[in-house]
């Protein structure tokens, strides 16, 4: 007879397979919204958190601890869900064609709120009409509606999540897809409120209100330049929720769990804790609270391996001390949210955990491929460990660079007919995307063919440059992927590099000793003239000097990118 574990594993594998085929069809243009959307969907940990926060622990010694852990988990998950869907919709509203630029798009949350109220009213009316005359509404809901509502709500929400992600296959359908996914989350949460283990709602309401306020504030106010930081914080909150639910379940049953459930719980807590701390460090690095370069020390990988072994042995010890048949739970990608689903035997969490894990795994592979690095090197290597002294010595050996002023740059643009703009992390730091878009508009008005070259790993997450330029109302058909734009560089009169460094370094093709060697790059060096906007000659993330800057056709316009482009625009207008 098929067990619950086997059913859960079948669902997990099928959801992962389905997620792979859906997510591989999402264009690079939408990779940042995809990551934000899957983070929001992964907030399905809210379902498990609701059950933990609302359960009865009167028979558990110090059961209030479980309730408080559930309250914190609900707060974290609600923050993720509300904030994630809001900021994803903000991003998707920005992606427009040239014909759509003049249109006003209403926030999807206002439309969704009205739709939800209407649906709730209709369902409430149906339940009231179908209720037996001699039965109270509360009794009718508890005895007849709750069991079926829970089951069908989960089925419906799973279908909505899958269709929502499928909508991300095109900018035209992405917003509708995310609206459907957000409604799927609403349906899943409403269904969970009928869960038989939930006996009180006060802690649920408190946690959800706090999370909704915090998440809503973040989702509506965080600038697009800070999307990577918000994504990292979202990862940490989701992982913390999963970890706390696992701790609560172990505390509740005082270790009296079978080996299968305990194995899943071990995965949930260990991976949740690792992801929580790792994501906080990533967010601190992105916010420049910690140094961006890898923090390495002698014996780092050995120490990490020993520590991981100790954690693993501790988990094994917990499992083998239980008196039950041995089961091995193979968790695809080690997803904490899916592991929570196995602990609670909640099918919707298994499905969404698998979808989120597939998305993160595929995007990680894309980043590794774009940097020509293996996943092992990313996890245990020290990419970017070249010292500043070594970089300075290498730069001195190459000679000097040519400087150019804004006035001289404006003169060059007067005769240009083909221009390619190459944005990078420096554009995000300077918040120069609106100035870049204004320059592009001026060039188009003058009949210049201006395009934007987007490298897969430009910025701090896949597709970040696309979001920033879309925020500045650049039509998405002007945003060209690396493979699409590289053949056009020899035809470009000017390649304007705005804060992009490693992704334009010719050493990736010519210098076998370079850490960048083998990484696909934007072939900026083939343009007729190259103008680089940069604050200083400081190396990029890889810590190596950029050979491009010493090319005879390359000129450096030093200064803040936003200020430099503003001056350039002013000079171009004065030449009319």
C-alpha positions, 0 to 999 in steps of 0.5 A, a space after each residue: 500500500 502506498 504510504 504518505 511518504 511515497 506520495 509526498 516523494 512522487 509529488 516532489 519529483 513531479 513538481 520539480 520536473 514540471 517546474 524545470 520545464 516551466 522555468 527554463 522557458 522564462 526569458 533572461 529579461 524576467 529572471 529578477 522578477 522570477 526570483 522575486 516571484 518564487 520567493 513570494 510563492 515559497 512563503 507558502 511556509 505560512 501554511 505550516 506556520 499558521 498550523 503551529 501558531 494556532 494549535 493547542 499545546 495545553 498538554 505539552 510542557 512549556 507549550 507556549 514556546 511552540 506558540 511563540 515560535 509559530 508566531 514568529 514563523 507566521 510573521 516572517 512568512 507573511 512578510 515574505 508573501 505580502 512584500 514578495 508579491 507587491 515588489 514583483 508586481 512593481 517590477 512587472 509593471 515596468 516592462 513595457 514596449 515602446 507602444 505601451 509607454 504612455 499607458 497607465 497601469 493600475 497596481 494589481 493589488 487594488 484589482 486583486 483586493 476587489 476581486 477577493 472581496 467579491 469572491 468572499 462575499 459570493 462564497 459566504 452567500 452560498 454557504 449561508 444558503 446551503 446551511 441546514 436550517 437547524 444548524 448553526 453556521 459555526 457548526 456547519 463550517 466545522 463539521 461539513 465544510 472544513 475537511 473538504 475546503 482544506 483539500 480543494 483549496 490546496 489543489 486549486 492553489 497548486 494549480 494557480 502557482 504553476 500557471 502563475 509561473 508559466 505566465 512569466 514566459 512573456 512580459 505580456 502575460 507575466 503580471 496576470 500570472 503573478 496575480 493568479 499566483 497571489 490569489 493562489 496564496 490567498 486560497 491556500 491561506 484561507 484553506 489552512 484556516 479550516 485545518 482541524 489542528 487550529 483552535 485559536 486565531 489570535 496569534 495567527 492574526 497578530 503575526 499576519 498583521 505585523 508581517 503584512 505591515 512590514 512586508 507591505 512597507 518593504 514591497 512598496 518602498 524599497 528602490 529597485 537598486 536594492 532588489 538584491 538585498 531585499 531578495 537576500 532578506 526574503 531568503 533569510 526570513 523564509 528559511 527562519 520560518 522553516 527552521 522555527 517550525 521544525 524546532 517547534 515540532 520537535 519540541 512539541 513531540 519531545 523527540 517522539 517522531 519516527 525516523 522518516 519525519 525526523 530525517 525531514 525535520 533535520 533537513 528542515 532545521 539544518 538547511 533553514 539555519 544555514 540559509 538564514 545566516 548565509 542570506 543575512 551575510 549576503 544581504 550585508 555584503 550587498 548593502 556594503 555593511 560587510 566587505 564584498 570580497 570573499 573572506 578567506 582564511 587558511 584551512 577554510 574548506 577543511 574547517 567548513 567540511 568538519 563543521 558540516 560533518 558534525 552537523 550531519 552526525 548530530 542529525 544522524 544521532 537524533 535519527 538512529 536513536 528512534 525505534 522505527 524502520 530506517 528510511 532515507 529521505 532524498 530531498 532534491 536540493 535540500 529545500 527547507 520549505 519542502 522539508 517542512 512539507 514532509 514534516 507536516 505532510 502538507 502537499 502544497 508545501 512540498 509542491 511549492 518547495 520543489 518549484 522554488 528549489 528548481 528555480 533557484 537551482 536553475 538560476 544558480 547554474 545559469 550564473 555559474 555558466 555565465 561566469 564559466 565556473 562550477 558550482 563547487 567553485 562557487 561554494 568553496 572557491 575564492 573568486 575575487 581573491 586577487 589582492 589590491 596590491 597585485 591588481 595595482 602592480 598589474 595595472 602599472 605594467 600595462 601603462 596609462 589610460 586615455 581620459 576624456 571629458 564630457 564636452 569631448 564625449 558630446 562631440 563624439 556622439 554628434 557623429 555617431 549613428 550606432 551606439 550600444 550602452 553597456 550597463 553594470 553594477 556601477 549604474 545601480 550604485 550611482 542610480 543612473 538608470 534614469 539618466 541613461 534612459 534619457 540619453 537613449 531617448 535623445 539619441 533615438 530622437 536624433 535618429 541614432 540606433 541605440 541598444 542596450 547590451 545586458 550580460 547575464 551576471 551584470 549587477 548582483 543578480 540575474 536580470 537586475 539591469 533589465 529591471 533598472 532600465 525598465 524602471 526608467 521606461 526603457 522599452 524591453 525590446 531595446 534590451 539585448 542579451 549577450 548572444 544577441 548583441 555581440 555580433 553588433 559591436 563591430 558596427 557600433 560607433 560608440 560603446 558606452 560602458 556604464 559601470 560594467 567591469 568584469 563582464 567586458 574584460 578581454 582577459 576572459 578570452 586572451 589571458 589563461 592566467 586570469 581568474 576570468 578566463 573562459 567567462 563569456 563576455 560582452 565583446 565591447 573591445 570590437 567597437 570603433 570607440 569605447 567610452 567607459 564611465 567609472 569612478 576610479 581604476 579600482 578593479 571589479 568583483 573579480 579583483 583583476 584589472 580590466 585590459 579593455 581600459 588600455 585599448 587604443 580606442 578606449 577612453 575613460 570618463 571618470 566620475 559618478 555615472 549619474 553626474 557624468 551622463 547628466 553633464 554629457 546630456 547638457 553638453 549635447 543639448 548645447 551643441 544643437 
